[in-house]
Amino acid sequence: MTNRASITSVTKWRGSRRTVVAGALGAAAVAAGMPRLGRTQENAPPAASPVGGGAGPHLLVADRNVDSIYVYSIPGFELTGQLDDIGFGIHGGSFLLEDGRLLFADTANDEVVALTVSEEGVPEIAQRVAANLGGNVAWISADPGLTHLVVGSLAEDAATQFLNVVDLDGFANTVLEFRMEEPEEIHGWLLGDPLHLHVAVGGRIDSYVLSDLVAGNTEPLASVPVDLGSHGGATDGRNQRLLYTTQPGSGYDVLDVAAGPAEYLTQIPWDVDGLAGGRNARPRMLRDGRHIFGVMTPGLDDPSRWAETMVSNHIADVDDLTAVRLPIDIGTIGYRWGLSERHALWAGYNADGAKAYLLDADPASDTFGTAVETIDIAMPSGAATPGEDYDGSEFYIMTAITPDGRYGFATISGDGLIQALDLDAGTVVADIPVPSPLAGGGYTTVVQAGVEPVELWAR
């Protein structure tokens, strides 16, 4: 069956639409104390350079409930800057470039933006371009050459969705509209030379030459059936493959794109080593480019039994196309977590309290993939009660970690609190108050120039 009409339109938006005024405004804000920058008028001049972030690191915290972003020093853990009227697209996450630009979707204003943080910790929206997000953001990925960013829309109950393909040099956006075959989230991968765009449209992945597609050739080069129940993906640049997260009971559908158009290769299962249930809904590629970590929290027929449920680490090997699954602890562990050269950092709680789990991310280690340290952290005041339905409780404890693995950060959801962890000492070293509650966990990440991206999906 042909699906020529699955892509319905192409729109090009050229150049950064708006920028935040820097210079005198930034200096005045610093002189007044804690910098606080809002949005500026439509005709603000373009940024002089896309690069301008300080060496860092700095902790960035976003609260979509109040459309604010906060920046804190590391170490010191002091509030150094704030941006308002920015609707950080938490579902899509952020993508950090080596030049210090942090890329994400501003869902409140339908834009894709590049944020930089100065050495003094002052945040600035250095670039922005209009996007079609449909009110939310699905998934964000980049090509291995880091020339383009693909940002998917997340319009509720819509028969069509959009991919925003942003040129990271000129920050121009080309908007592509696709008809969805099933009501699932749209996913996009860019790989190859010339660049091929591979699009998951609900039960199927279609392949196009990007330049041909933009020129109006909407006939896919290939259409590959895949499982439903999607939630995220990964890019294997080593072997020119796509990985697509599918429903519990299935696994990663793996497609080979070395020849350009996608070809189905195999499925890496979720259920291995005697552990079953759940899916890796936030794949994280390790620094070796070969292994993918993932939190596996099985779905519950009885949500009151959350404190008895085993959470595990699913580790996929993209070279061998195999997986292992290692138990971590019972209870609930958040789906957002930090990753450094040495460790992954998860956090969660059960009837015995709240903990941060430091997992070994060194493939050569005998303890690879297991928890090598646990750190007691604060329990959210709105935490679920063991033996009762967890619906409506604060259990989404998010973590972030510095690239060198020295410091970690655990969000105490709903309480406007982040705890800073010394990961070498295994202790909480600071309580960081946040101006808003971070209900539902908010979002945290570390911004630092000079860190070469390895994984090609925003997290």
N, C-alpha and C positions, 0 to 999 in steps of 0.2 A: 504494500500500500504506500503510495507516495504521500509525502507530507510537505509539499511545496509551500502550502499556505501556513505552515506552523510558525514561520516568522512573518510578521505582519507589517512592520514599518521600521525605518531607520531615521534617526534624528541626530544631527551634529550640533553640539554646543562648543564653540571655540573659545579658548582662553579662560582665565580666572574671572569669575563674575564679580566677586567682591573680595576685598582684603581688609584686615584690621589695621588701622593706622598705628605704626610703631613710632620710634624716634622720640619726639617731644612728649607724646602722650605717655609712652612707657617711662620716660625719665621722670615726668611729673608724678606718675603713680608710685614709683619707687621712692621719691622724695617724701611722699605722703605716708609711706608705710608699706602695707601689703598691697601689691598691684592688683587691680580689679578692672578687667577690660570687658566691655560689652561689644555688641555688634555695631557696625558703622553704616554710614549712608551708602546708597547703591553705587555711587560714582567714585568711591575711594580709589586712589591710584593703585596699580598693581605692585606686588612685592618686588623689590629690587633683585632678590635672589631667592630660589627655592630652598637654599641651604642657609642655616643661621642658628641651628640648635647648639647649645653649649655641650661640653664634653659629658656632663652628667656624672652619675645617674641622678634622676629625679623620679619621685613617685607621682604618677598621675592617677587621680580618682575622679570618676564621673558618676553623677547621680541623675539619671534620666527623669526621675520623678519631679525634679526642680529645675531641669535643664541647666545644670552647672557643672563645671570642671574645676577641680582643685589640684594644685601642684605643691609637693612637699620636698624639702631637701633630704638628701641621703649622704652621710649620716646627719644627725641634728633633728630630722623629722619635724621641721617647722614649716608652716604654711607660707609659701613664697609667692603665690599668685593664684588668681581665679579668673575664669571666663564664665560669663553668664549668657543666657539665651542660646545655648548650644545643646541640641538634643542628641546626645551621644547614642549612636545606634548599637546598643549593647549586644543584641543578637549576633550581629556581624563581627563585633570586636574591632581590633585595630591591627595595623600592619606597620612595623617599624623598619624604615630604610636605614642603610648604613650612614647616610649623611645627616641623620638625626630627625628627619621628618616622620611624624606619626600620622598615618593615613587612616581615616575612618569616615563613616557616613553620619551626617548631621540630619537626622530624620525629622526634626522639628522644622527645618528650613529647606528640605529636599536638596541637599548639596553633598558632594564629596569634598572633604577638606584635608589639608595638610597642616598639622600643628607642629610648631617648634617650641623649644624651651631654652631660654638663654642660660648662660652660666650662673646668673643670679636667681634662676628659677622662675623667670617671668614667661608665661605661656603666650603664644601669639598664633593666630590663624594666618599663616603665611600665604596660603593659596586656597582657593575654593572655586568650585564650578557647579553649575546647576545640574541636577540629576533627577531622574524619575524613579522614586523609591516606593511610591504607593503608600506612604505613611510609615513604612518600617523598612528594615534591611534584612535580607536573607543571608547570603554568604559572600565573602570577599576573598579573591585569590589574585595572584600575580604570576606572570610568566617567569621562567628561569633567568632570563636576561634582565628582569626587573624594568622593563620598558613600559608595561601597561598594567593597570589594575582593573579587575572585573568585579563589579559591585551589583548584586542582584536585588531586585525589589521584593517586597513582601506585602503585596496588597491582599487584604483579607477577602476570601471567597471570590477571587477574580479568575476569569477564564484565561486571561493573558497576564504575563509578567514581563519585566524588563531586565536586560543586562546593560549596565553603564560601563563602557570600555574607556577608561581614562588613560590618555597618553601622559606618562609621568614626567616627560620633558617639558612640554608646553602646557600641561594640565588642561588639555581639551578633552571633551567628553563626546563619545558617539553612543547614542541610545538605540538599542535593538529591542524590538518587541516580539515576544514569542507566545504562541498559543500553547497552553498546558494541556497535555493529554489526560492527566490526573491531577487532583487538587493537592499537589505537593510543592515543596519549596524549590525554586529554580537554582541550579548550580552551574557554574561556568569554569572551564579550565582553558588556559592558553599554553600551547607547547608547539615546538617544531620550527622549522625554517623553510618556507615562510610560516608565520604564525598560523596555527589552526585553532579555531575555537570549538570546544566540545561542550554541548549544552544538555543538561538533564532536564527533561520537560515532563517528568512523571511517568516512570515505567520505561523510559527510553532515553538514550543519549545519542544526539545527532552531532555530526562533525562537519565543519565548514572551513575553507580557507578564509581567514578573517578579512583580508582585503577584497576578495571576491564577494563576500557577504555584504560588506559595506557598500560595494559598487552596485548591489541589487540582485546578485545571483543567489536566490534563496533555496535552491535545490541542494539538500545535504549530500555530502560525499558518501556518508554511511549513516545508518540508523541501527543502533544496537539495543535490543531489549535488556532491561535490568530489573531487579526486584524493586518493589515498592517499600514504603516505610522509610523514606530517606531522611537523613539529618546530617549533612556535612560531607566533606571529602578531604582528600589529600592528593598531592602531586608528587610522584616519584620521578624526579629529574635524572636520577642515576640510570634508570632503565627505560625512560620514556613511557611511563604508564600512569594511568589514572586509578585512584581508589575512591570508591563511592560507598558511603555508609548506608546500609539498608536495614530492614526491620529486624527486631529480635527473632532469633531462630535461624537467621540467615548469616550475613557477614559482610565483608567488603567485596563488592563486585569489582574485579580488576580488569581493566581494558588496556591493551597495548596500542600505543599511538606512534610507534617508532617510524612507521611508513607513512604517517600523516593521518588518514582516516582511522577511527577507532575500530579495534577488533576485540571481541570478548576473549579473555584469557582464562580466568578461573575465579573462584570465590574463596576468600580466606574466612573460615567460619568464626563466629562468636563463641560457640559452645565447644570448648576444648578442655582437656585435663580434668574432666569430671565436674566442671563448673558451667552452669547454664543460666540463661536469662540475661536480658539487657542487650545493649549495643554500645559501641564506642561513638558517642554523639559529639565528641570534641577531639578528634585525632590530633596528636602532637608529634611531629617528626623530631627525633633527637638530632643532636649536632652531628652525628656520624652520617646522617642522610640515609640510613638503612633501616632503622627501627622506629616504630610508632608506638607510643604509649597511649593508653586510654582507660578512663574510669568506667567500670562496668557495674552499674547499679540495677539489678533486676527489677522489672515492674512487679507490683504487688497486687494480687487479687484481693488481699485484705490489707489496706493501708495502715491499719493499726499495728501491724507487725514489722514496721520499718526498723525498729531497734534490734530486731533479731536477724536481719538480712545481711548476708555476706557481700561486701564490696570488694572487687578484685581489680587487678591490673592486667589488661589484655595487651600483649606485646606482639606486634606483627613484624615479620622480617620481610622486607620488600624484595630482597634478592632471592631468597628461597621460597617465598610465597607460603610461609608457614606462620603459625602463631602458638604462643603459650599463654596461659592465664594463671596468675598467681594471687592467692588470697591476701587481702590487706587487713581488714577488720570488719566487724559488724556495725550496723548503724547507717548513717547517711553521710555521704561525702559530696561536696559541691562539684559541679561539672566544669567549673572554671578553675584552672590551676596554673602555677608557674613552672617554668622550665629553664634550667641553666646548663652550662657545660657538664656539670657533675651530678646534678640532682633534679628531681621533680618534687614539687611541694603541693600536697593536697591537705585539705582540712575537713573535719566533720565532727559529728558527735553521736553518742549513744547513751545508754543508761548510766555509764560510768563517767561521763563528762565529755568535754570538747578537747580535741587534739589536732595539732598539725603533724602531718606524716611526711618525713623526708625520705624519698625513694632514691635508690642508687640508679643513676642514669649512665653508668659506665659499662658498655657491653663486655669489656674484658674482665669485669669484676665477678667474683664468685657470688656476690649478693645482688647482681644485676636485677632490677625490677622489683626488689623487695624493700620494705620499710626498714631503714637502718637507724632511724631516730624518731622518737615522738616527743612533742613539746606540748605541755598543757597550755591551753588558751582559754579565753573567757567564753562562757556560754551565752548565746543571745537571750535577752530577756523574754523574747517571744518564741523560744524554742518549742518544738513539739514535745509532747509528753509520751514516754514509752507506754505502749498498750492502748494509745488513742490515735485516731486518724490524724495524720500530719497536715492535712489540707489547711491552708491559711497560716501556717506557722512559718517562722524564720529558720530555715535550715540550709539556705543557699549561702554557705560560707565560702567566699572567693579568696584565692591566694594569688600572690605575685612574688617574683624573685628577681634579684639583681643578676645580670649576666654572669658575674664572677661567682655567684652562689654564696656570697657572704651574708646578705640580708634577705629575709623573707617577710611577707606581709599577709596577715589574715584579717579579712573583713568580718566584723561582728555585726551581722545584718540587723537592720532596724534600730540599732543603738547609736548610730553616728560615731562608730569607733573602729579604728584599725589598730591592730597590735603589730609592732615591729619585732621581728625575731632575729637574733644573732644565730645563724645556722651553724657556725663553727662551735659555739658554746652550747647550743641547744637550749636557749633561754629567751623569754620575752624581755626585751630591753627598753621598750617604750610603748606607752599608750598614746595614740594619735587621735585627738578629737577632730571630727569632721563636721562642718557647719550644718549638714542635713542628715537625716536618719539612715540613708542607704537601705531603705526598705527593699527587701528582695535581693540584697547583696550588692547593688550598684556594680561598678566596674573598676578594676585596678590594673595598672601595668607600670612597668619601669621604662622610662625614656632615657636613652643614652646613645650618643653618636659613636660611630666606629664599630658597631656590632653588625657583622655580616649576616644577612638573613639566610637561613637554611630551609626552614619550612616555608611553603609558598601560599599558605592560607592564613588569613587574619584570625587571631585568637583573642 
